Amino acid sequence: MTELSAPNDLPAPADLPAPAVLPAPADLAVLRDEQVIAVVRAPRIPDAAALCAALAEGGINLTEFTYTTPDVTAHLLRASKAGWRVGVGTVLTAEQARRGVAAGASFLVTPGCRAEVAEAAAVAGVPVVLGALTPTEVAHAVDLGAAAVKIFPARAFGPGYFKDLRGPYPGVPLVASGGVNAGNAAEFLAHGALAVCAGTDVVPPDVVAAGDWAEITRRARAFTAACAGAGA
């Protein structure tokens, strides 16, 4: 797999081009087809590539490692070199964005609207999923060039909120994150979420830290089976 390298210096904010709406349609098709992103937060990850393999065995092929996990760039590098499609989340600064891309992240995720992260993503040519909650924040995320908008925490208003947002924003790809589990994932998808984030329901920190890949696969398989109900 081609190793990505970060530019030595980011242009000054005034020199940055206007953010484009990212990514290309093919990238959105990945989200639409996969529907699930596993979001990993753990005190340690014994083998990031093995974790991705365990998730894929259970039907989850997109993995988001986060900056709340120690040595996240090392995990990104290990998993991406093994050929897994990985992204990095909880990205708060342009520098974190640059380091994540250099380590092999093929997408960036933020917990809120972060203009400097959107600008860095545009320079690097990678899609960014910006976090938002209110209709105003969704509009701001779109203006910043978000490929998709992560509604976080999705539990705050529930699945029906996605149907409400579809009214004023019918063409904005929405991702449900925060409080999504096997019991409600299909409902979020049925109400208009393009994809959902699977957190502790699939990748509990203690199970990840223990390297119990069989249990991760079991949980991933149960989650994706539940999501299949959205198309029923």
N, C-alpha and C positions, 0 to 999 in steps of 0.2 A: 504494500500500500504506500502511495506517495506521502512522504512526510511533509507536513506543512511547516513553514518557518515564518516567524513574525518579522515585519519590517523593523529596521533599527530604530526608526523614529516615526511617531505619528505626526501628521501635519498639525500645525496650530489650529484651534477651532475655527478661526476666521478663514483658513484656507481649505477647509473640508468641503467637499461637494455636497449639494443638497441630497439628503438621504433618499434613496429610491425605495419603492415598495418591494421588499424581498420576501421570499425567494422567488425563483422561477416557478411556473406551474408544476413542474415535475417534483419540486420539493414539497409543495403542498399535497401532491398526490401521495407522497410517502406517509404523511400524517393521516390523510383520509383513509388510506389502505390499512395502515398499522393500527390506528386509533388509540394506542396505549403507549405512554412513555413511563418507564420505571424511573422514579426519582430516588436516588440513593443518598442517605445521610447516615453515616456510621462512624464510630470512633476509630475503626480500623477496617481495612479491606485486605484480606490475605492475598487475593489474586483477582484483580479487576477483570482480566480476560475470562477467567473461569466463571466469575459472576455473570458476565454478559452471556456466556455460553449456557449457563443454567437458566437464565431468563428466556433466551431464545428457544430452549428446549420446551419451555412452557408457553411459547407463543408471543413473547414480548421481545421485539427486535430493536427498539430504541431505548437507550439508557442515558439518563442525565446524572452525571456526578456533580457534586456541589462544592462550593468553596467553604462550606461549613465542615467538610470532611478533611482531616489532616492529609497533606501530601497529595492533594487532588490532581495536580498536574502529572505526577508520576503515574497515577492510576489511569488518567486519560491516555497517556502515552502508551502504556502497556496494552490497554484495550484496543486503541486505535491501530496500533501496529499489528495486532492479531486479526484485524479486519472488521472489527465491530463498529457499528455506527453509533457514535457517542457524542454527547453534548455536555456543556458545563452550565450549571445554574447558580443561583444566588450571586450573579455577576453584578457588582455595584460600581465598578470603575472601568475606565478605558484600559488601564494597565492589566486588570484581571482578564478583560476580554482578549487582549493581545496574547497573554500567557496561555490562556485556554486554547486559542486557535493554534498557537505554536506547538502545543502538546497534542493536537489532533482532534480537537472539538470541531464538529461539523455544523453545530448550531449553538447559539447562546440563549440563555433564559434569565430573566430578571424578576425580582419579586414586585417591582413597581416600575413606573415610567422613568427610565434613566437615559437622558439625552446623550451623555458622553459614551455610553455603551452602544447605543444605536449608531452613533457616528463612527465608532471604532469598527462595528460590524460592517458598515457600509464600505469602509476603507479596505477591510480584510476580504470582503465579498462573501460573507457567510450570513445566513438568515438569523434574525433575532426574534425571540418571542418575548414581548414586553408584558410585564404584569400590570393589571388594572383591576378595579372593582366597580367604580361608578361609570355611568354613561359618558361623563365628561372625560374621565381617564381613558376610556376606550378610544374616544376621538383623538385624544392627545397621543396615544400609542400609535394609532394609524398615521397621524401627521409626522411622527418620528421615523416612520418607515418600517413598522413591525410587520414581519411575515405573518404572524398570528398574534392574538392577544390572549394572554393567560388570565383568566378570571380567578383571582385569589384574594381571600379564601372562598372557594366555591360553596363551602358549607354555610357561609353567612346568609345567603338568600335561597339556596337550594336549586334543584334542577329547573324549576319553573322560571327562574330568573333568566335563563338562557333563551327561553322562548320570548320573554319580554325584550331582551336585547336584540333579538332578530328583527323586531319591528323597525327600529331606526337604523340598524346596521345589518341589513340582510346579506351583504357580501363580505363581512368581516369574519375571518376564521377565528373561532373561539376555542380555547382549551380550558377544561375544568381542572383546577388544582386546589388541594387542601380539603380534606374531609371526604375524598372519593374512595369508595371501597367496593368490594364485590357485590354488596347489597344494593348500591345505588348507581353504579357506573353506567348501566344500560339506560337508566332514566335520564342521566345527564346527556348521553348521546342522542336519545330519542327527542330531547327538548332542544337540540340544536348545537351541542358541542361537537366540534370537528374531531376532537380527541380528548382523552382524559389522562391525568397523571396518577400513577399508582405509587403510593408511598409506603408507609409502614404496613399496610395490609398485605403487601407482596414482599417488601424488603425490610423487615424489622431490623433495627440496628444490631441487636444481639445475635440474630441468626446470620446476618452478613459477617459480623466480626468472628463468629465461630466457623465460618466457611462451610456451613451446612447447605451445600448446593442442591441436594435432593429436595430439601424442604423449600428452597427458593423456587425450584421448578414446580413443585406441587402447588405452591401459592400462585405462581404466575399462570399455571394452567387453569386454576379455579377462577382467577380474575378474568382471563380472556374468554372462558366459557360463559361467564356471566355477561360480559360485554356483547356476546353474540346475540343475546336476547334483544338488543336494540334494533336489529334488522329483521326480527321476526314479525 
